């Protein structure tokens, strides 16, 4: 008994003595409202009730400060993410505070409403080749100024004005630019139900056309801009339009209008003698062998995009068409799990379609998307509702696993070629070539299965975690270590929320967050999002995406946030390459715990002493920025 007490005392002493002191402490004039890390520059941005500051993380010294009467209170009212008054201008060293744009490195003010004569900045876009940001600033109900600003020297390359046919709206009421596309020397977008085409070099407006477009894209030869009419007025704001700019596969294919028109990129005049009229609403497009393949809700047809005339006499009538491929005999059209050969006029050569993946009894409904994972021994099919495995040469499936699209979570470990499914407390690691299938399921006794959001492949296994716990397994899913950390300030709130938790509180929000983590096995996705992401990741490789979708796929990386039990519990988890951080209460102390993902051991602890810490982790610089009262504390870690 004495030995146990001594060991407990020793552990407590070691934990207390191991807590690291800050390298620097910066005391500001008033209480810190928020800490934001500018991702591109690594500069922490600090807001208070009266000012905004940029700080040097290496020295703990202010680089610049920005003050304006009544300014910050308005910022905090407009702030997002728990009251943050700062927003980063992506892919640039710029930040936005209310209606002011300035350089985070220097504090140099670039644009503001008084100097530059506008009411509000309602959008901004990165312009390739120019290395610049195009800012859209509203000046009147139907008028706006455009400022193309260099990210290299802060200079305004050009500015111009545009006038729309409809009201632009307001910052909180839907003002924005949609369908933003660009090529080497032109920019196109819609705003206020007007299509604009602009020179990148000088901002000259080539086209200003009253037309409610749901989508814009340049032709393959970049000589024309094609606009698809919009029929999404029943949807909120421009969400459907914004969805197209992210890639249809990420959000699901959306049906818009039936009409397409084309404009010459040099003159702005209409290119075709008459518009293209589809039988049903436009869904997607593809350029193939110098022709334009247009997919609509109930079929597809081939056109000459130079003239807008039909290249096929007959339309291919099938739902869920995925794409087309030119062959020696004509064109191969892909849809669902099938393919059909047609001649150069669109007439069917085959009497019946063939399965793309032959000799398997796998069928999908018209509205059901799927993706595949091929192995030496067979193929795994994944839809939002099920997983099915077929051995090579055998038509009958080996196993089927039903999926709950709302609660089950998946990811793919490309390094080890393992498909991973977390269904409640059941962990499936599927790889037919390694003998891992449905029967090799492992049960993990998570403290809160709904809180688990990440699975990361390490050298010898997986690091699985939520905000308050982690589990380590080998590559077959056998648990090697697990730990749960008690949350600071939890107290009786834990008991008060048992009823709501048992009543079906959902898992952590599974946002579609780009495909960056798909390659290594990272973010856990809901079943539907996983299928879409997997298809995007394999675009150009799998038959389902053969030659399809010349859309800008820009990786939209969105942080996963967890809706914790009563809506006020604080998500304090941040991950780095080799470390995971958990904010916890341990031995009556409220500390940030740094855990090594390979060993599961505690590397370091940092005492913050508050229930809801405001901190940011700079991964490249290995810095932790934590605010308490007026103080900014800066820690370094290994």
Secondary structure, DSSP 8 states (H G I E B T S, - for coil): -HHHHHHHHHHHHHHHHHB---SEEEE-SS-EEEEEE-TTT--EEEEESSEEEEEETTTTEEEEEEE-TTHHHHHHHH-BTTTB--EE-TTSSEEEETTEEEETTT--EEE-HHHHT-SEEEEEEEETTTTEEEEEEEEETTEEEEEEEETTT--EEEEEEEE-SS----TTTT---EEEEE-SSEEEEEETTEEEEEETTT--EEEEEE--EEEEEE-TTSSEEEEEE---TTSSTTHHHHHHHT-HHHH------SEEEEEETTT--B-SSS-EE-SS-EEEEEEETTEEEEEETTEEEEE-TTT--BS-SS-B--SSEEEEEE-SSSEEEEETTEEEEE-TTS-BSSSS-EESS-S------TT--EEEEE-SSEEEEEESSEEEEEETT-SS-SEEEE--TTT-EEEEETTTTEEEEEETTEEEEEBGGGTBSGGG-EE---S-GGG--EEEE-SSEEEEE-SSEEEEEETT--EEEEEE---TT-TTHHHHTHHHHHTT---S------SGGGGTS-B-EEHHHHHHHHHHHTTTTSGGGTT-----------------TTS------EE-SSEEEEEEEETTEEEEEEEETTT--EEEEEE--SSS-EEEEETTTTEEEEEETTEEEEEE--
